[in-house]
Amino acid sequence: MGLLFVGGVLFVNGIWLLGRGSDEDVAVFNFLTGLITFLIVLWWGFGDGSAGTPFDAAGTMLFSFTYLWLGANAYRGVADQRSFGWYCAFVAIVAIPTGYLVLLDGDLGLTALWWVWAALWASFFLLLGLQRDEYTAPVGWFTALVGVVTAVSGYLMAAGFWPWA
């Protein structure tokens, strides 16, 4: 379920970057997704009978904090998002070996997702951390595309059709 919402919010955030959507509406979806993924982290960390691991929880927390921070920035209308951009650089760096560790478990699809997400977070670093506004449109389209891929993957996982499960 978490990745379905992550995919949805990525799609909406991409459209928002392309100038279609209000800060307040985007903030609501980011807060909702950040909260959902944070609840998943808590369930994996403290719930009984959960299939999640501390490694899963840590990776998911990267998403939670991303969407909570972005939601807060959108809600407040923050123009200078350099600090958030540098956080995205940190997450991109963490996502690369995370993809490799997932590969060792044999989940080729989730490995590919982690590496695509690493590229996406790196693009946010470029756009926001380095303030390269000329890349807004390509990053917006890339974000929307990654959102669709993530949502479809999350749906397949939730429905039990993920081929690498």
ZINORDA-V913531 format. One record per residue. N is the residue number from 1. RES is the residue in one small letter. PHI is phi in whole degrees, 0 to 359 (none if undefined). OMEGA is omega in radians with two decimals (999 if undefined). BURIAL is # if it has 16 or more other C-alpha atoms within 10 Angstrom, else .. Layout:
n=<N:N>
res=<RES:RES>
phi=<PHI:PHI>
omega=<OMEGA:OMEGA>
burial=<BURIAL:BURIAL>
This chain:
n=<1:2:3:4:5:6:7:8:9:10:11:12:13:14:15:16:17:18:19:20:21:22:23:24:25:26:27:28:29:30:31:32:33:34:35:36:37:38:39:40:41:42:43:44:45:46:47:48:49:50:51:52:53:54:55:56:57:58:59:60:61:62:63:64:65:66:67:68:69:70:71:72:73:74:75:76:77:78:79:80:81:82:83:84:85:86:87:88:89:90:91:92:93:94:95:96:97:98:99:100:101:102:103:104:105:106:107:108:109:110:111:112:113:114:115:116:117:118:119:120:121:122:123:124:125:126:127:128:129:130:131:132:133:134:135:136:137:138:139:140:141:142:143:144:145:146:147:148:149:150:151:152:153:154:155:156:157:158:159:160:161:162:163:164:165>
res=<m:g:l:l:f:v:g:g:v:l:f:v:n:g:i:w:l:l:g:r:g:s:d:e:d:v:a:v:f:n:f:l:t:g:l:i:t:f:l:i:v:l:w:w:g:f:g:d:g:s:a:g:t:p:f:d:a:a:g:t:m:l:f:s:f:t:y:l:w:l:g:a:n:a:y:r:g:v:a:d:q:r:s:f:g:w:y:c:a:f:v:a:i:v:a:i:p:t:g:y:l:v:l:l:d:g:d:l:g:l:t:a:l:w:w:v:w:a:a:l:w:a:s:f:f:l:l:l:g:l:q:r:d:e:y:t:a:p:v:g:w:f:t:a:l:v:g:v:v:t:a:v:s:g:y:l:m:a:a:g:f:w:p:w:a>
phi=<none:301:290:298:290:300:299:298:289:296:300:297:296:296:296:298:299:277:90:243:134:263:302:295:294:296:301:300:294:294:299:300:293:299:293:301:292:293:296:296:301:297:297:293:280:229:283:274:70:283:276:284:240:302:297:298:297:297:296:292:296:301:293:305:293:304:284:293:292:296:299:296:296:294:298:275:69:293:273:268:249:299:297:298:300:290:299:298:298:303:294:300:295:291:292:295:292:299:301:295:295:293:300:298:276:92:268:296:294:292:300:300:299:301:286:293:298:300:296:295:299:296:293:292:298:301:292:263:293:261:53:261:300:295:261:302:296:298:293:299:295:298:298:298:296:298:299:296:298:293:296:298:297:299:296:298:296:297:275:83:250:291:293:257:289>
omega=<-3.10:-3.11:3.06:3.11:3.08:3.10:3.13:-3.11:3.07:3.11:-3.14:3.12:3.09:3.10:3.10:3.11:3.12:3.05:-3.12:3.14:-3.11:3.10:-3.07:3.13:3.12:3.13:-3.12:-3.11:3.11:3.08:3.14:-3.13:3.08:3.12:3.13:-3.12:3.08:3.07:3.06:3.10:3.13:3.12:3.11:-3.11:-3.00:-3.08:3.09:3.04:-3.13:3.10:-3.11:3.14:3.03:3.08:3.09:-3.12:-3.13:3.12:-3.14:3.12:3.06:3.10:-3.10:-3.09:3.08:-3.03:3.07:3.13:3.13:3.09:3.12:3.12:-3.14:-3.12:-3.11:-3.13:-3.11:3.14:-3.11:-3.10:-3.13:-3.14:3.07:3.09:3.11:3.02:3.13:3.06:3.09:-3.10:3.11:3.13:3.13:-3.07:-3.10:3.10:3.08:3.07:3.12:3.13:3.07:3.09:3.12:3.08:3.05:-3.14:-3.09:-3.14:3.13:3.05:3.14:3.11:-3.14:-3.12:3.04:3.09:3.09:3.11:3.13:3.12:3.09:3.11:3.06:3.06:3.12:-3.08:-3.01:-3.10:-3.14:3.09:3.12:-3.05:-3.13:3.12:-3.08:-3.10:3.12:3.11:3.09:3.12:3.12:3.13:3.13:3.12:3.10:3.08:3.12:3.14:-3.14:3.14:3.11:3.12:3.12:3.11:3.13:3.11:-3.10:-3.10:3.11:-3.12:3.13:-3.00:-3.08:-3.09:999>
burial=<.:#:#:#:#:#:#:#:#:#:#:#:#:#:#:#:#:#:.:.:.:.:#:#:.:#:#:#:#:#:#:#:#:#:#:#:#:#:#:#:#:.:#:#:#:.:.:.:.:.:.:#:.:.:.:#:#:.:#:#:#:#:#:#:#:#:#:#:#:#:#:#:#:#:#:.:.:.:.:.:#:#:.:#:#:#:#:#:#:#:#:#:.:.:#:#:.:#:#:#:.:#:#:.:.:.:#:#:#:#:#:.:#:#:#:#:#:#:#:#:#:#:#:#:#:#:#:#:#:.:#:.:.:.:.:#:.:.:#:#:#:#:#:#:#:#:#:#:#:#:#:#:#:#:#:#:#:.:.:.:.:#:.:.:.>
